């Protein structure tokens, strides 16, 4: 709403017009996104995704956790996973182990990384895919998973299970390794 005020000055009989405008700001409340609270003592299943033995020694407590082979599950508390993320991030970022609890994955900020792991949860199922599917997956996965796939490919070639030349060629190109040394 605009108002006008007229004043007359004694020296010159001129009119001065003043306008006041009132503006009202409307603020929309945005929903506040808060991190879900997680109990730091909660035990969480963590799966080994390397192709062999994996050993984690806590720098905080000295506790040693050992996964004997691919797919083994050990339970670690959330507080220890936070310590792992800060002191030895390769375990979670490469990843050498996968946390089997979606809330904890989101709490630790690993959701974007885990979305790239689709298709490599079970390495044997990965090798059953077509060579084009394998190439697409290999383009987006982290280095730690690529290392596990390379090791598993070598074992499968030595055992005579992986013999498709197209798949071997894709693995060699994407992983930058020479698998011909292991062919029978």
Order of alpha helices (4+ residues) and beta strands (2+ residues): beta-beta-beta-beta-beta-beta-alpha-alpha-beta-alpha-alpha-alpha-alpha-alpha-alpha
